[in-house]
């Protein structure tokens, strides 16, 4: 693997920027903004409810035997 001088310089600059930050500010930034938002469509919700219901019914059937 070859490492070029510009890559080393980029890492040095990144390290110097991160070293100046306080750990508490980094944690606050991570906790304040949710980065991933998942939205389930109506059809997806319907499928999810049907799968949960099917699983619960099968579980009850198995418990009664």
Helices and strands as residue ranges (DSSP letters): H 5-20, H 23-32, H 42-64
